[in-house]
Amino acid sequence: MQRFDELDMRILSELTKDASISVPQLSKKLSVNASVLYSRIKRLSKRNLIQKFTVIVNEGMLGFNVKATVGINRDPKLKDPIHSELLKIPEVRSLSEVTGRFDMIVTVNARTLEELHNVVIGLIGKVEGIQNTETFVEMQTTEKEPVYAIQRSISR
């Protein structure tokens, strides 16, 4: 496992909150020389701890007001073709293989409940090898910004 120090964790926490912050602004916020921050961020990217800088879109403003999680059971022999087909569906945002009562969990965004129904029944449910689905419609979400810190051992 690679080692990262407290400054690395502070940089990650701040960039997670706002990746568009300029290095001079971040320098002031963290009270660290800007040239040190440039080299640290470059090193964190090179070491693949920072994988990409991205934009989070407010999909509600685009009309995607319905979010759902779909639990799926599938034929294990058809895993790869099922994944490929699901990823072709524009409303599918993510796909995770999981343990427990489902084989996979798919996150879906839709404009309306009717559109969600059409996606789940008309598209996902028709993929060859999908045995059954169960849909959980998101009613409210509370997100928490991650805080990164150096892992400390806990003594009891």
FILUMRO-722989 format. One record per residue (C-alpha): x, y, z; residue number from 1; residue in one letter. Coordinates in nm, 2 decimals. Example, Ala and Ser with C-alpha at 12.3 -4.5 7.8 and 13.67 -1.06 7.14 Angstrom:
! FILUMRO-722989
@px:1.23	py:-0.45	pz:0.78	pos:1	code:A;
@px:1.37	py:-0.11	pz:0.71	pos:2	code:S;
***
This chain:
! FILUMRO-722989
@px:0.00	py:0.00	pz:0.00	pos:1	code:M;
@px:0.13	py:0.35	pz:-0.09	pos:2	code:Q;
@px:0.18	py:0.60	pz:0.18	pos:3	code:R;
@px:0.01	py:0.94	pz:0.18	pos:4	code:F;
@px:0.06	py:1.21	pz:0.44	pos:5	code:D;
@px:-0.17	py:1.46	pz:0.62	pos:6	code:E;
@px:-0.12	py:1.72	pz:0.35	pos:7	code:L;
@px:-0.22	py:1.47	pz:0.08	pos:8	code:D;
@px:-0.54	py:1.40	pz:0.27	pos:9	code:M;
@px:-0.62	py:1.78	pz:0.32	pos:10	code:R;
@px:-0.56	py:1.83	pz:-0.06	pos:11	code:I;
@px:-0.80	py:1.54	pz:-0.14	pos:12	code:L;
@px:-1.06	py:1.67	pz:0.10	pos:13	code:S;
@px:-1.06	py:2.02	pz:-0.05	pos:14	code:E;
@px:-1.05	py:1.90	pz:-0.42	pos:15	code:L;
@px:-1.34	py:1.66	pz:-0.35	pos:16	code:T;
@px:-1.54	py:1.96	pz:-0.23	pos:17	code:K;
@px:-1.45	py:2.17	pz:-0.53	pos:18	code:D;
@px:-1.21	py:2.04	pz:-0.80	pos:19	code:A;
@px:-1.23	py:2.37	pz:-0.98	pos:20	code:S;
@px:-1.05	py:2.56	pz:-0.71	pos:21	code:I;
@px:-0.74	py:2.73	pz:-0.83	pos:22	code:S;
@px:-0.40	py:2.63	pz:-0.69	pos:23	code:V;
@px:-0.35	py:2.98	pz:-0.56	pos:24	code:P;
@px:-0.68	py:2.97	pz:-0.38	pos:25	code:Q;
@px:-0.61	py:2.63	pz:-0.24	pos:26	code:L;
@px:-0.27	py:2.75	pz:-0.13	pos:27	code:S;
@px:-0.43	py:3.02	pz:0.08	pos:28	code:K;
@px:-0.69	py:2.79	pz:0.22	pos:29	code:K;
@px:-0.44	py:2.53	pz:0.33	pos:30	code:L;
@px:-0.16	py:2.78	pz:0.41	pos:31	code:S;
@px:0.08	py:2.59	pz:0.18	pos:32	code:V;
@px:0.31	py:2.72	pz:-0.09	pos:33	code:N;
@px:0.15	py:2.70	pz:-0.43	pos:34	code:A;
@px:0.45	py:2.53	pz:-0.59	pos:35	code:S;
@px:0.43	py:2.26	pz:-0.32	pos:36	code:V;
@px:0.06	py:2.21	pz:-0.41	pos:37	code:L;
@px:0.12	py:2.19	pz:-0.78	pos:38	code:Y;
@px:0.38	py:1.92	pz:-0.73	pos:39	code:S;
@px:0.17	py:1.73	pz:-0.48	pos:40	code:R;
@px:-0.14	py:1.73	pz:-0.70	pos:41	code:I;
@px:0.07	py:1.62	pz:-0.99	pos:42	code:K;
@px:0.22	py:1.34	pz:-0.78	pos:43	code:R;
@px:-0.12	py:1.23	pz:-0.65	pos:44	code:L;
@px:-0.25	py:1.21	pz:-1.01	pos:45	code:S;
@px:0.06	py:1.02	pz:-1.13	pos:46	code:K;
@px:0.02	py:0.77	pz:-0.85	pos:47	code:R;
@px:-0.34	py:0.73	pz:-0.96	pos:48	code:N;
@px:-0.49	py:0.84	pz:-0.62	pos:49	code:L;
@px:-0.66	py:1.13	pz:-0.81	pos:50	code:I;
@px:-0.80	py:0.95	pz:-1.11	pos:51	code:Q;
@px:-0.98	py:1.24	pz:-1.28	pos:52	code:K;
@px:-1.12	py:1.59	pz:-1.23	pos:53	code:F;
@px:-1.48	py:1.60	pz:-1.32	pos:54	code:T;
@px:-1.81	py:1.80	pz:-1.32	pos:55	code:V;
@px:-2.12	py:1.70	pz:-1.13	pos:56	code:I;
@px:-2.43	py:1.79	pz:-1.33	pos:57	code:V;
@px:-2.75	py:1.89	pz:-1.16	pos:58	code:N;
@px:-2.96	py:1.64	pz:-1.35	pos:59	code:E;
@px:-3.28	py:1.77	pz:-1.20	pos:60	code:G;
@px:-3.23	py:2.09	pz:-1.40	pos:61	code:M;
@px:-3.22	py:1.87	pz:-1.71	pos:62	code:L;
@px:-3.55	py:1.71	pz:-1.62	pos:63	code:G;
@px:-3.41	py:1.39	pz:-1.47	pos:64	code:F;
@px:-3.62	py:1.40	pz:-1.15	pos:65	code:N;
@px:-3.66	py:1.02	pz:-1.09	pos:66	code:V;
@px:-3.37	py:0.82	pz:-0.96	pos:67	code:K;
@px:-3.39	py:0.45	pz:-0.88	pos:68	code:A;
@px:-3.18	py:0.15	pz:-0.78	pos:69	code:T;
@px:-3.27	py:-0.17	pz:-0.96	pos:70	code:V;
@px:-3.16	py:-0.50	pz:-0.80	pos:71	code:G;
@px:-3.11	py:-0.77	pz:-1.07	pos:72	code:I;
@px:-3.07	py:-1.14	pz:-1.07	pos:73	code:N;
@px:-2.91	py:-1.28	pz:-1.38	pos:74	code:R;
@px:-2.79	py:-1.60	pz:-1.55	pos:75	code:D;
@px:-2.43	py:-1.62	pz:-1.44	pos:76	code:P;
@px:-2.33	py:-1.76	pz:-1.78	pos:77	code:K;
@px:-2.45	py:-1.44	pz:-1.95	pos:78	code:L;
@px:-2.28	py:-1.19	pz:-1.73	pos:79	code:K;
@px:-2.07	py:-1.02	pz:-1.99	pos:80	code:D;
@px:-2.34	py:-0.98	pz:-2.26	pos:81	code:P;
@px:-2.58	py:-0.86	pz:-1.99	pos:82	code:I;
@px:-2.34	py:-0.59	pz:-1.87	pos:83	code:H;
@px:-2.28	py:-0.48	pz:-2.23	pos:84	code:S;
@px:-2.65	py:-0.45	pz:-2.30	pos:85	code:E;
@px:-2.72	py:-0.26	pz:-1.98	pos:86	code:L;
@px:-2.44	py:-0.01	pz:-2.04	pos:87	code:L;
@px:-2.60	py:0.07	pz:-2.38	pos:88	code:K;
@px:-2.92	py:0.20	pz:-2.20	pos:89	code:I;
@px:-2.88	py:0.58	pz:-2.17	pos:90	code:P;
@px:-3.07	py:0.60	pz:-1.84	pos:91	code:E;
@px:-2.84	py:0.35	pz:-1.67	pos:92	code:V;
@px:-2.59	py:0.55	pz:-1.47	pos:93	code:R;
@px:-2.39	py:0.28	pz:-1.30	pos:94	code:S;
@px:-2.37	py:-0.09	pz:-1.26	pos:95	code:L;
@px:-2.23	py:-0.28	pz:-0.96	pos:96	code:S;
@px:-2.18	py:-0.65	pz:-0.90	pos:97	code:E;
@px:-2.28	py:-0.72	pz:-0.54	pos:98	code:V;
@px:-2.32	py:-0.98	pz:-0.27	pos:99	code:T;
@px:-2.65	py:-1.06	pz:-0.11	pos:100	code:G;
@px:-2.99	py:-1.12	pz:-0.26	pos:101	code:R;
@px:-2.91	py:-0.96	pz:-0.60	pos:102	code:F;
@px:-2.63	py:-1.03	pz:-0.84	pos:103	code:D;
@px:-2.61	py:-0.67	pz:-0.95	pos:104	code:M;
@px:-2.74	py:-0.32	pz:-0.87	pos:105	code:I;
@px:-2.81	py:-0.08	pz:-1.14	pos:106	code:V;
@px:-2.86	py:0.30	pz:-1.09	pos:107	code:T;
@px:-3.11	py:0.45	pz:-1.33	pos:108	code:V;
@px:-3.21	py:0.82	pz:-1.38	pos:109	code:N;
@px:-3.54	py:0.90	pz:-1.56	pos:110	code:A;
@px:-3.75	py:1.21	pz:-1.63	pos:111	code:R;
@px:-4.08	py:1.05	pz:-1.50	pos:112	code:T;
@px:-4.21	py:0.74	pz:-1.33	pos:113	code:L;
@px:-4.36	py:0.63	pz:-1.66	pos:114	code:E;
@px:-4.01	py:0.66	pz:-1.82	pos:115	code:E;
@px:-3.86	py:0.47	pz:-1.54	pos:116	code:L;
@px:-4.12	py:0.20	pz:-1.58	pos:117	code:H;
@px:-4.04	py:0.18	pz:-1.96	pos:118	code:N;
@px:-3.67	py:0.15	pz:-1.89	pos:119	code:V;
@px:-3.70	py:-0.12	pz:-1.62	pos:120	code:V;
@px:-3.98	py:-0.32	pz:-1.79	pos:121	code:I;
@px:-3.92	py:-0.25	pz:-2.15	pos:122	code:G;
@px:-3.54	py:-0.23	pz:-2.17	pos:123	code:L;
@px:-3.37	py:-0.39	pz:-1.86	pos:124	code:I;
@px:-3.63	py:-0.66	pz:-1.82	pos:125	code:G;
@px:-3.60	py:-0.77	pz:-2.18	pos:126	code:K;
@px:-3.22	py:-0.82	pz:-2.17	pos:127	code:V;
@px:-3.16	py:-1.19	pz:-2.23	pos:128	code:E;
@px:-3.04	py:-1.36	pz:-1.92	pos:129	code:G;
@px:-3.20	py:-1.12	pz:-1.67	pos:130	code:I;
@px:-3.42	py:-1.34	pz:-1.45	pos:131	code:Q;
@px:-3.59	py:-1.08	pz:-1.22	pos:132	code:N;
@px:-3.56	py:-0.72	pz:-1.11	pos:133	code:T;
@px:-3.67	py:-0.52	pz:-0.80	pos:134	code:E;
@px:-3.68	py:-0.14	pz:-0.82	pos:135	code:T;
@px:-3.63	py:0.10	pz:-0.54	pos:136	code:F;
@px:-3.73	py:0.46	pz:-0.62	pos:137	code:V;
@px:-3.53	py:0.73	pz:-0.44	pos:138	code:E;
@px:-3.75	py:0.96	pz:-0.24	pos:139	code:M;
@px:-3.49	py:1.17	pz:-0.07	pos:140	code:Q;
@px:-3.11	py:1.18	pz:-0.06	pos:141	code:T;
@px:-2.87	py:1.33	pz:0.19	pos:142	code:T;
@px:-2.51	py:1.33	pz:0.06	pos:143	code:E;
@px:-2.21	py:1.37	pz:0.27	pos:144	code:K;
@px:-1.88	py:1.51	pz:0.15	pos:145	code:E;
@px:-1.60	py:1.26	pz:0.22	pos:146	code:P;
@px:-1.33	py:1.37	pz:0.46	pos:147	code:V;
@px:-0.99	py:1.21	pz:0.41	pos:148	code:Y;
@px:-0.75	py:1.16	pz:0.69	pos:149	code:A;
@px:-0.46	py:0.94	pz:0.77	pos:150	code:I;
@px:-0.58	py:0.61	pz:0.91	pos:151	code:Q;
@px:-0.50	py:0.59	pz:1.28	pos:152	code:R;
@px:-0.50	py:0.27	pz:1.49	pos:153	code:S;
@px:-0.77	py:0.26	pz:1.75	pos:154	code:I;
@px:-0.66	py:0.14	pz:2.09	pos:155	code:S;
@px:-0.91	py:-0.01	pz:2.33	pos:156	code:R;
***
